[in-house]
Amino acid sequence: MTAGLYRKRVFCADLSAGDAVEELFCIERVERRKIFVRGTVHAGDRLCAEAEGIFISIDRGKFIEMRGTDGVR
């Protein structure tokens, strides 16, 4: 299970639905339960968007225990 915090910047407003884009994402580093991720979207040579995120890894059993039986805590 993961929780995330994201930040993104979009540069290309002139993309059309049929434009081919390339998405590149990578894990930059891992610090204990924190997973730092960065990604970009390119249309040809143009950088259209970039994003970074921090994901927190949560043990599935602990997550279910925290939620309780009704899904709310």
C-alpha positions in Angstrom: 0.0 0.0 0.0 1.2 3.5 -0.7 0.2 7.1 0.0 1.5 9.9 -2.2 2.2 13.6 -2.4 2.6 15.0 -5.9 3.8 18.1 -7.5 3.5 18.7 -11.2 4.2 21.4 -13.8 2.6 21.5 -17.3 4.3 23.4 -20.1 2.6 22.5 -23.4 -1.0 23.7 -23.8 -1.0 23.0 -27.5 -1.1 19.2 -27.4 -3.9 17.5 -29.4 -5.6 14.2 -28.6 -3.7 12.5 -31.4 -0.2 13.7 -30.6 2.3 11.0 -29.7 3.9 11.5 -26.3 6.6 9.7 -24.4 6.4 9.2 -20.7 9.5 8.6 -18.6 9.3 7.8 -14.9 12.0 6.7 -12.5 12.5 6.1 -8.8 15.1 8.6 -7.8 15.8 7.2 -4.3 14.3 5.3 -1.4 14.7 6.4 2.2 13.2 3.7 4.5 9.5 3.9 3.7 9.7 7.0 1.5 9.9 6.5 -2.3 10.9 9.5 -4.4 9.7 9.4 -8.0 10.2 11.8 -10.9 8.6 11.8 -14.3 8.4 13.7 -17.6 6.2 13.8 -20.6 7.7 14.7 -24.0 6.1 15.4 -27.4 9.0 14.9 -29.7 11.8 17.2 -28.4 9.3 19.4 -26.4 9.1 18.9 -22.6 5.3 19.1 -22.0 5.1 18.2 -18.3 7.2 17.1 -15.3 6.1 15.7 -12.0 7.6 14.5 -8.8 6.1 12.5 -6.1 6.8 11.1 -2.7 5.1 7.7 -1.9 5.0 6.3 1.6 5.1 2.5 1.8 2.6 1.1 4.3 2.4 -2.5 5.4 -0.9 -3.9 4.1 -1.7 -5.5 7.5 -1.1 -2.3 9.4 -3.2 -0.4 6.9 -6.2 -2.7 7.3 -5.8 -2.6 11.0 -5.8 1.2 11.0 -8.9 1.4 8.8 -11.0 -0.8 11.0 -13.8 -3.0 9.9 -16.0 -0.2 8.6 -13.3 1.5 6.5 -13.2 4.6 8.6 -11.2 5.4 11.7 
